[in-house]
């Protein structure tokens, strides 16, 4: 089991730790309404949805052995309100997030 965790990573995903360590650029701050909405949506997701989000941003649905607190995350503003979907650069753990006008719209995207 320990060898499996070393090779495959952990299925336990502490998104609160990831939120604490996240950085923001392009006009976003941790207190920006879009960022608050993003984390509200994330924390309301089912575990399998969170795994998919992690894979979308990092390329892996599992956390490293030390957890998500060791995984850098950069969230960049990617334009104003739009119908575009978020995009990511998995090699750098960068999420390009449009400045959606509402939490509901973000949840849909």
JOZI-V712897 format. One record per residue. N is the residue number from 1. D_CENTER is the distance of its C-alpha to the mean C-alpha in whole Angstrom. Layout:
[[N D_CENTER] [N D_CENTER]]
//
This chain:
[[1 27] [2 26] [3 27] [4 24] [5 21] [6 22] [7 22] [8 20] [9 17] [10 16] [11 15] [12 15] [13 11] [14 11] [15 8] [16 11] [17 11] [18 8] [19 8] [20 12] [21 11] [22 9] [23 11] [24 12] [25 14] [26 16] [27 17] [28 14] [29 15] [30 13] [31 16] [32 15] [33 16] [34 13] [35 10] [36 12] [37 12] [38 8] [39 8] [40 11] [41 10] [42 7] [43 10] [44 13] [45 12] [46 14] [47 13] [48 14] [49 11] [50 8] [51 10] [52 10] [53 6] [54 6] [55 9] [56 8] [57 6] [58 9] [59 11] [60 12] [61 11] [62 13] [63 12] [64 15] [65 18] [66 17] [67 14] [68 10] [69 12] [70 13] [71 10] [72 10] [73 7] [74 9] [75 8] [76 11] [77 13] [78 15] [79 18] [80 19] [81 19] [82 19] [83 19] [84 17] [85 14] [86 11] [87 11] [88 10] [89 12] [90 11] [91 14] [92 12] [93 9] [94 9] [95 7] [96 10] [97 10] [98 13] [99 15] [100 15] [101 19] [102 18] [103 15] [104 17] [105 16] [106 13] [107 13] [108 15] [109 13]]
//
